[in-house]
């Protein structure tokens, strides 16, 4: 029951975030990560295509959570199977957001920052791999 409620809430919240990003409702810049950027940094970021891609990613996450929750609710899939899939869905969404930011951010990066970003990305993947394996067991 907790999985059904949590999955539904995650799906609804992701859908709301996607709608806010798609229609540029209040707080869309903060949700997209644009609010904290300086004006000179924002000048080299293609904001509109990035906003649209992020919206599509959040729609996909909402669909994934709601589909998994419905599958558990009608007992076609056990919660033991869905939990690792939810973690994998979040990891794929994280990767998609990272790729979208890389594609539409034209700012030059220092070599040390690139290596730091790769380290954080690798550690995130390791943490999610451990989480997915631990949920699957």
C-alpha positions in Angstrom: 0.0 0.0 0.0 2.8 2.4 0.8 4.4 1.7 -2.6 1.1 2.5 -4.3 0.8 5.8 -2.5 4.4 6.8 -2.9 4.5 5.8 -6.6 1.3 7.8 -7.3 2.7 10.8 -5.5 5.9 10.6 -7.4 4.0 10.3 -10.7 1.7 13.2 -9.9 4.6 15.5 -8.7 6.6 14.6 -11.9 3.6 15.4 -14.0 3.0 18.7 -12.3 6.7 19.6 -12.8 6.4 18.7 -16.5 3.4 20.9 -16.9 5.1 23.8 -15.1 8.1 23.5 -17.4 6.1 23.0 -20.6 3.8 26.0 -20.1 6.3 28.3 -18.3 4.2 28.6 -15.2 5.5 30.4 -12.1 8.7 28.7 -10.7 9.6 27.1 -14.0 13.1 28.7 -14.0 13.8 27.4 -10.6 12.6 23.9 -11.4 14.7 23.9 -14.6 17.8 25.0 -12.8 18.0 28.4 -14.5 17.3 30.6 -11.5 20.8 30.3 -10.0 22.7 31.0 -13.3 24.4 34.3 -13.9 23.3 36.4 -16.9 26.5 35.7 -18.8 26.2 32.0 -18.2 22.6 32.0 -19.3 23.5 33.7 -22.5 25.3 30.6 -23.7 22.5 28.2 -22.8 19.7 27.4 -25.2 17.0 27.8 -22.6 13.9 27.0 -24.7 15.0 23.7 -26.2 16.4 22.6 -22.8 13.2 23.5 -21.1 11.2 21.4 -23.6 13.6 18.4 -23.2 13.3 18.6 -19.4 9.6 18.7 -19.7 9.5 15.6 -21.8 11.8 13.8 -19.3 9.5 14.6 -16.4 6.5 13.4 -18.4 8.3 10.1 -19.0 9.1 9.8 -15.3 5.5 10.5 -14.4 4.3 7.9 -16.9 6.8 5.3 -15.6 5.8 5.8 -11.9 2.1 5.8 -12.7 2.4 2.7 -14.9 4.4 0.9 -12.3 2.0 1.9 -9.5 -1.0 0.7 -11.6 0.7 -2.6 -12.3 1.3 -3.1 -8.6 -2.3 -2.0 -7.7 -3.9 -4.6 -10.1 -1.4 -7.2 -8.9 0.0 -8.0 -12.3 3.5 -7.3 -11.0 4.9 -7.6 -7.5 6.3 -4.7 -5.6 9.6 -6.6 -5.4 9.9 -6.3 -9.2 8.8 -2.7 -9.5 11.1 -1.2 -6.8 14.4 -1.8 -8.8 12.6 -0.6 -12.0 11.6 2.7 -10.2 15.3 3.2 -9.2 16.4 2.4 -12.8 13.8 4.9 -14.0 15.2 7.7 -11.8 18.7 6.8 -13.0 17.7 7.0 -16.7 16.0 10.3 -16.0 19.1 11.6 -14.3 21.2 10.6 -17.3 18.7 12.1 -19.8 18.8 15.4 -17.9 22.6 15.3 -17.8 22.7 14.7 -21.6 20.2 17.5 -22.2 22.2 20.0 -20.2 25.4 19.0 -22.0 23.7 19.4 -25.4 22.2 22.8 -24.8 24.9 24.3 -22.6 27.5 26.0 -24.8 29.6 27.4 -22.0 33.3 26.4 -21.9 34.3 24.2 -19.0 37.6 24.0 -17.3 39.4 20.6 -17.4 39.2 20.2 -13.6 35.5 20.8 -13.6 35.0 18.2 -16.4 36.9 15.6 -14.4 34.9 16.5 -11.3 31.7 16.1 -13.2 32.8 12.7 -14.5 33.6 11.7 -10.9 30.3 12.7 -9.6 28.5 11.0 -12.5 30.5 7.8 -11.9 29.7 7.8 -8.2 26.1 8.4 -8.9 26.0 5.5 -11.2 27.7 3.3 -8.7 25.3 4.3 -5.9 22.3 3.6 -8.1 23.8 0.2 -9.2 24.2 -0.7 -5.6 20.6 0.5 -4.8 19.1 -1.4 -7.8 21.0 -4.7 -6.9 20.0 -4.4 -3.2 16.4 -3.8 -4.1 16.4 -6.8 -6.5 17.7 -9.2 -3.8 
